[in-house]
Amino acid sequence: QVQLVESGGGLVQAGGSLRLSCAASGRTFSNYAMGWFRQALGKEREFVAARSGSGGSTYYADSVKGRFTIPRDNAKNTVTLQMNSLKPEDTAVYYCAAGDIPGRTYYYKPLQYDYWGQGTQVTVSS
């Protein structure tokens, strides 16, 4: 079992930055790929970014490439979502997730992740 706790959400103006953190406890953190997903009101949950267990591979949704990064620290059992140049369309509840992902094409799929945090709200005002 892995427990995930997100923090760092809030209200920011368009063009600003926010950093979300996800602290993991339980099983060996480096065994799991870590991902961030988001869900806007009335929409389906969508992939944002992911990093492999070793940290060597990263994946980003086209909508956030060049603006978001996903560093992870396996020594501290944390993964971060650094969000820059935020836009109103980035407004959503953001979720941290952990999973044993079998290959690079699966990182984008929510069903591949076994553990989820409670979510944190990010609101970007125009």
C-alpha positions as CSV (number, residue, x, y, z in Angstrom):
1,Q,0.0,0.0,0.0
2,V,1.2,3.5,-0.8
3,Q,-0.3,6.6,0.7
4,L,0.0,9.9,-1.2
5,V,-0.7,13.4,0.1
6,E,-0.7,16.4,-2.1
7,S,-0.1,20.0,-1.1
8,G,0.6,23.4,-2.7
9,G,-2.6,24.2,-4.5
10,G,-4.2,27.6,-4.5
11,L,-5.2,30.7,-6.4
12,V,-2.8,32.4,-8.9
13,Q,-3.1,34.9,-11.6
14,A,-2.6,33.9,-15.2
15,G,1.1,33.9,-16.0
16,G,2.1,33.0,-12.5
17,S,3.6,29.8,-11.0
18,L,2.7,27.2,-8.5
19,R,4.5,24.2,-7.1
20,L,2.5,21.1,-6.1
21,S,4.1,18.5,-3.9
22,C,3.2,14.9,-3.3
23,A,4.6,13.0,-0.3
24,A,4.5,9.2,-0.5
25,S,4.7,6.7,2.3
26,G,4.4,2.9,2.4
27,R,6.2,0.7,-0.1
28,T,9.5,1.5,-1.8
29,F,8.9,4.8,-3.6
30,S,11.4,4.1,-6.4
31,N,9.5,1.0,-7.4
32,Y,6.6,3.2,-8.7
33,A,6.2,5.6,-11.6
34,M,4.6,8.8,-10.4
35,G,2.1,10.8,-12.3
36,W,0.0,14.0,-12.0
37,F,-3.5,14.1,-13.4
38,R,-6.1,16.9,-13.3
39,Q,-9.9,17.1,-13.5
40,A,-11.7,20.3,-14.3
41,L,-15.3,20.7,-13.3
42,G,-17.5,18.7,-15.6
43,K,-14.7,17.1,-17.5
44,E,-12.9,13.8,-17.4
45,R,-9.6,13.3,-15.5
46,E,-6.7,13.9,-17.8
47,F,-3.0,13.2,-17.8
48,V,-0.6,16.0,-17.0
49,A,2.9,14.6,-16.4
50,A,4.7,11.5,-15.2
51,R,8.1,10.3,-14.3
52,S,9.4,6.8,-14.2
53,G,10.4,5.1,-11.0
54,S,14.1,5.6,-11.6
55,G,13.5,9.1,-12.6
56,G,15.1,8.7,-16.0
57,S,12.1,9.2,-18.2
58,T,9.5,12.0,-18.2
59,Y,6.2,12.4,-20.1
60,Y,4.1,15.5,-20.5
61,A,0.7,16.3,-22.0
62,D,1.1,18.5,-25.0
63,S,-0.9,21.2,-23.3
64,V,1.7,21.6,-20.5
65,K,5.0,20.9,-22.4
66,G,7.5,23.7,-21.8
67,R,5.5,25.1,-18.9
68,F,5.4,22.2,-16.3
69,T,8.1,20.0,-15.0
70,I,7.9,16.9,-12.7
71,P,11.0,16.5,-10.6
72,R,11.1,13.6,-8.1
73,D,13.4,12.9,-5.1
74,N,13.5,9.2,-4.3
75,A,15.5,9.8,-1.2
76,K,12.7,12.0,0.2
77,N,9.8,10.1,-1.3
78,T,8.4,13.2,-3.0
79,V,7.4,14.2,-6.5
80,T,6.7,17.8,-7.4
81,L,4.8,19.4,-10.2
82,Q,6.3,22.8,-11.0
83,M,3.8,24.8,-13.0
84,N,4.9,28.0,-14.8
85,S,3.1,30.4,-17.1
86,L,-0.2,29.2,-15.8
87,K,-3.3,29.7,-17.9
88,P,-7.0,29.9,-16.8
89,E,-7.5,26.5,-18.6
90,D,-5.1,24.9,-16.1
91,T,-7.8,25.4,-13.4
92,A,-8.6,21.9,-12.0
93,V,-8.2,19.6,-9.1
94,Y,-4.8,18.1,-9.4
95,Y,-4.1,14.5,-8.3
96,C,-0.9,12.7,-7.6
97,A,-0.8,9.0,-8.5
98,A,1.6,6.1,-8.2
99,G,1.7,2.9,-10.3
100,D,3.7,0.1,-11.7
101,I,3.6,1.2,-15.3
102,P,4.5,-1.6,-17.8
103,G,5.7,0.7,-20.7
104,R,5.9,4.2,-21.9
105,T,2.5,4.2,-23.7
106,Y,0.8,3.4,-20.4
107,Y,1.9,6.4,-18.5
108,Y,-1.0,8.5,-19.8
109,K,-3.7,6.2,-18.7
110,P,-5.3,6.8,-15.3
111,L,-6.3,3.1,-14.9
112,Q,-2.6,2.1,-14.9
113,Y,-2.1,3.9,-11.6
114,D,-3.0,2.0,-8.4
115,Y,-2.7,4.7,-5.8
116,W,-4.1,8.2,-5.7
117,G,-3.9,11.2,-3.5
118,Q,-6.9,13.2,-2.3
119,G,-6.4,16.1,-4.8
120,T,-5.6,19.7,-4.5
121,Q,-7.4,22.6,-6.1
122,V,-5.5,24.9,-8.5
123,T,-7.4,28.0,-9.7
124,V,-5.9,30.4,-12.3
125,S,-7.6,33.7,-12.7
126,S,-7.5,35.7,-15.9
